[in-house]
Amino acid sequence: MRNKFYMNEFQYHDGECYVTFNIVDLNELKGEIQVAITRQGKISVVTYPLLSDEKGYYFEYGCEYKKLSVNDFEEVT
């Protein structure tokens, strides 16, 4: 069974270019989120710790630990 967040997408401008994130897996039990990251034509699949606060789940990206909320991801049709 696929996670309801599977392949949901979010775009973020990191000050230099747009970075596209697609959720590959969100595992609440392990506390991990796996995302496919597309930046300047290169694709990486990375697993981050899944964190939570009063607004829901998020993970931290980049050198500045930018908080990216899972709720900001949208379903790709």
N, CA, C and O of each residue as an XYZ file, in Angstrom:
308
protein
N       0.842     -1.187      0.000
C       0.000      0.000      0.000
C       0.880      1.240      0.000
O       1.829      1.336      0.778
N       0.568      2.175     -0.862
C       1.350      3.399     -0.954
C       0.918      4.406      0.094
O      -0.250      4.479      0.478
N       1.870      5.160      0.535
C       1.629      6.234      1.480
C       0.808      7.326      0.797
O       0.992      7.572     -0.394
N      -0.090      7.982      1.523
C      -0.936      9.022      0.914
C      -0.121     10.212      0.430
O      -0.622     11.020     -0.352
N       1.125     10.337      0.879
C       1.982     11.438      0.447
C       2.858     11.062     -0.742
O       3.611     11.903     -1.232
N       2.780      9.817     -1.221
C       3.671      9.321     -2.268
C       3.681     10.241     -3.481
O       2.640     10.523     -4.074
N       4.852     10.694     -3.833
C       5.148     11.553     -4.989
C       4.534     12.958     -4.894
O       4.532     13.683     -5.889
N       4.024     13.352     -3.750
C       3.609     14.741     -3.597
C       4.829     15.625     -3.821
O       5.957     15.223     -3.539
N       4.593     16.837     -4.332
C       5.684     17.681     -4.801
C       5.683     19.045     -4.127
O       4.638     19.580     -3.758
N       6.892     19.592     -3.978
C       7.065     20.931     -3.423
C       8.265     21.567     -4.106
O       9.292     20.918     -4.303
N       8.131     22.860     -4.474
C       9.263     23.586     -5.053
C       9.719     24.660     -4.081
O       8.912     25.344     -3.452
N      11.037     24.787     -3.974
C      11.653     25.716     -3.034
C      12.783     26.444     -3.754
O      13.578     25.814     -4.451
N      12.862     27.760     -3.593
C      13.968     28.524     -4.167
C      15.028     28.684     -3.095
O      14.769     29.271     -2.044
N      16.214     28.168     -3.351
C      17.277     28.173     -2.344
C      18.184     29.410     -2.419
O      19.255     29.439     -1.813
N      17.743     30.427     -3.168
C      18.547     31.637     -3.335
C      19.364     31.607     -4.612
O      19.836     32.645     -5.076
N      19.531     30.435     -5.178
C      20.299     30.271     -6.397
C      19.446     29.695     -7.525
O      19.539     30.135     -8.671
N      18.617     28.710     -7.194
C      17.772     28.067     -8.198
C      16.587     27.391     -7.498
O      16.529     27.297     -6.272
N      15.651     26.928     -8.322
C      14.521     26.188     -7.770
C      14.912     24.731     -7.550
O      15.591     24.117     -8.373
N      14.467     24.201     -6.424
C      14.703     22.810     -6.066
C      13.332     22.154     -5.945
O      12.445     22.673     -5.269
N      13.164     21.010     -6.605
C      11.898     20.291     -6.555
C      12.066     19.053     -5.686
O      13.011     18.282     -5.852
N      11.134     18.876     -4.760
C      11.129     17.726     -3.856
C       9.905     16.874     -4.162
O       8.804     17.402     -4.318
N      10.087     15.568     -4.247
C       8.988     14.621     -4.362
C       9.128     13.598     -3.242
O      10.199     13.021     -3.057
N       8.058     13.374     -2.500
C       8.100     12.407     -1.412
C       8.060     10.997     -1.995
O       7.142     10.645     -2.735
N       9.057     10.204     -1.655
C       9.118      8.807     -2.069
C       8.501      7.934     -0.987
O       7.739      7.014     -1.282
N       8.837      8.228      0.278
C       8.302      7.456      1.389
C       8.296      8.315      2.640
O       9.221      9.092      2.879
N       7.253      8.169      3.430
C       7.142      8.834      4.725
C       6.811      7.746      5.734
O       5.720      7.176      5.716
N       7.757      7.465      6.609
C       7.590      6.371      7.571
C       7.542      6.954      8.977
O       8.567      7.321      9.550
N       6.336      7.031      9.517
C       6.147      7.592     10.855
C       6.774      6.715     11.929
O       7.298      7.223     12.920
N       6.724      5.394     11.737
C       7.282      4.476     12.739
C       8.795      4.602     12.853
O       9.336      4.596     13.958
N       9.480      4.717     11.722
C      10.930      4.886     11.724
C      11.343      6.337     11.952
O      12.496      6.611     12.285
N      10.405      7.264     11.774
C      10.734      8.679     11.909
C      11.605      9.174     10.770
O      12.534      9.954     10.979
N      11.292      8.707      9.536
C      12.091      9.064      8.365
C      11.197      9.490      7.208
O      10.064      9.031      7.065
N      11.742     10.378      6.390
C      11.096     10.745      5.135
C      12.148     10.618      4.040
O      13.276     11.087      4.195
N      11.779      9.990      2.947
C      12.676      9.829      1.813
C      12.127     10.683      0.680
O      10.960     10.561      0.310
N      12.982     11.555      0.127
C      12.548     12.452     -0.931
C      13.494     12.381     -2.123
O      14.700     12.182     -1.973
N      12.917     12.549     -3.307
C      13.703     12.708     -4.523
C      13.872     14.208     -4.715
O      12.889     14.947     -4.762
N      15.117     14.656     -4.827
C      15.432     16.073     -4.934
C      15.987     16.341     -6.324
O      16.974     15.729     -6.734
N      15.345     17.265     -7.054
C      15.818     17.659     -8.377
C      16.333     19.085     -8.283
O      15.589     20.012     -7.963
N      17.628     19.244     -8.570
C      18.265     20.567     -8.504
C      19.219     20.686     -9.672
O      20.145     19.888     -9.814
N      18.991     21.685    -10.506
C      19.816     21.956    -11.681
C      20.001     20.718    -12.552
O      21.101     20.444    -13.030
N      18.911     19.972    -12.753
C      18.917     18.816    -13.637
C      19.449     17.536    -13.019
O      19.448     16.493    -13.672
N      19.899     17.593    -11.787
C      20.415     16.404    -11.116
C      19.396     15.923    -10.091
O      18.781     16.723     -9.386
N      19.224     14.597    -10.018
C      18.250     14.008     -9.104
C      18.987     13.171     -8.061
O      19.844     12.349     -8.385
N      18.627     13.406     -6.801
C      19.167     12.632     -5.685
C      18.004     12.113     -4.863
O      16.974     12.777     -4.753
N      18.159     10.935     -4.287
C      17.170     10.409     -3.355
C      17.838     10.395     -1.984
O      18.865      9.746     -1.783
N      17.230     11.131     -1.039
C      17.841     11.331      0.274
C      16.813     11.020      1.359
O      15.628     11.316      1.211
N      17.285     10.418      2.450
C      16.437     10.137      3.603
C      16.795     11.114      4.718
O      17.961     11.253      5.089
N      15.778     11.786      5.244
C      15.944     12.754      6.321
C      15.174     12.298      7.552
O      14.212     11.538      7.436
N      15.590     12.756      8.732
C      14.769     12.507      9.925
C      13.433     13.231      9.769
O      13.390     14.382      9.335
N      12.365     12.562     10.119
C      11.031     13.149     10.077
C      10.764     13.782     11.444
O      10.727     13.094     12.464
N      10.584     15.071     11.446
C      10.367     15.818     12.677
C       8.925     16.285     12.727
O       8.227     16.251     11.713
N       8.466     16.721     13.898
C       7.100     17.226     13.991
C       7.037     18.379     14.980
O       7.845     18.480     15.904
N       6.062     19.238     14.763
C       5.748     20.325     15.677
C       4.236     20.490     15.695
O       3.511     19.619     15.213
N       3.758     21.588     16.239
C       2.313     21.793     16.350
C       1.617     21.889     14.989
O       0.401     21.716     14.910
N       2.367     22.160     13.921
C       1.784     22.291     12.582
C       1.825     20.991     11.783
O       1.228     20.906     10.710
N       2.519     19.985     12.293
C       2.596     18.706     11.593
C       4.028     18.280     11.326
O       4.962     18.752     11.974
N       4.189     17.382     10.362
C       5.497     16.831     10.040
C       6.304     17.783      9.166
O       5.752     18.541      8.369
N       7.631     17.727      9.334
C       8.546     18.493      8.500
C       9.920     17.827      8.521
O      10.183     16.938      9.331
N      10.796     18.277      7.610
C      12.199     17.873      7.642
C      13.025     19.114      7.357
O      12.510     20.118      6.863
N      14.306     19.038      7.672
C      15.186     20.185      7.499
C      16.113     19.937      6.318
O      16.682     18.855      6.174
N      16.259     20.983      5.453
C      17.024     20.854      4.218
C      18.109     21.918      4.138
O      17.907     23.065      4.539
N      19.243     21.526      3.624
C      20.311     22.462      3.310
C      21.166     22.874      4.498
O      20.943     22.451      5.633
N      22.154     23.715      4.201
C      23.094     24.181      5.226
C      22.415     25.029      6.288
O      22.850     25.067      7.439
N      21.353     25.703      5.896
C      20.636     26.568      6.840
C      19.517     25.827      7.557
O      18.776     26.429      8.334
N      19.387     24.530      7.307
C      18.350     23.698      7.922
C      16.963     24.302      7.741
O      16.207     24.456      8.701
N      16.641     24.644      6.490
C      15.336     25.197      6.155
C      14.257     24.161      6.480
O      14.335     23.010      6.048
N      13.263     24.582      7.237
C      12.171     23.701      7.646
C      11.180     23.577      6.488
O      10.561     24.566      6.094
N      11.025     22.365      5.939
C      10.085     22.112      4.848
C       8.954     21.244      5.384
O       9.165     20.089      5.753
N       7.766     21.806      5.421
C       6.602     21.136      5.983
C       5.983     20.178      4.971
O       5.811     20.522      3.802
N       5.653     18.991      5.426
C       4.985     18.007      4.577
C       3.634     18.547      4.118
O       3.181     18.203      3.026
N       2.985     19.377      4.914
C       1.692     19.953      4.542
C       1.788     20.894      3.347
O       0.773     21.173      2.709
N       2.996     21.396      3.025
C       3.173     22.283      1.873
C       3.299     21.532      0.564
O       3.241     22.136     -0.507
N       3.472     20.210      0.639
C       3.591     19.405     -0.575
C       2.202     19.219     -1.185
O       1.209     19.087     -0.470
N       2.152     19.210     -2.514
C       0.877     19.067     -3.224
C       0.898     17.809     -4.088
O       1.940     17.379     -4.585
N      -0.284     17.244     -4.243
C      -0.428     16.053     -5.085
C      -0.163     16.405     -6.542
O      -0.661     17.410     -7.050
N       0.617     15.578     -7.201
C       0.931     15.766     -8.616
C      -0.059     14.952     -9.423
O      -0.233     13.757     -9.184
N      -0.701     15.593    -10.371
C      -1.673     14.881    -11.202
C      -1.178     14.681    -12.593
O      -1.879     14.097    -13.420
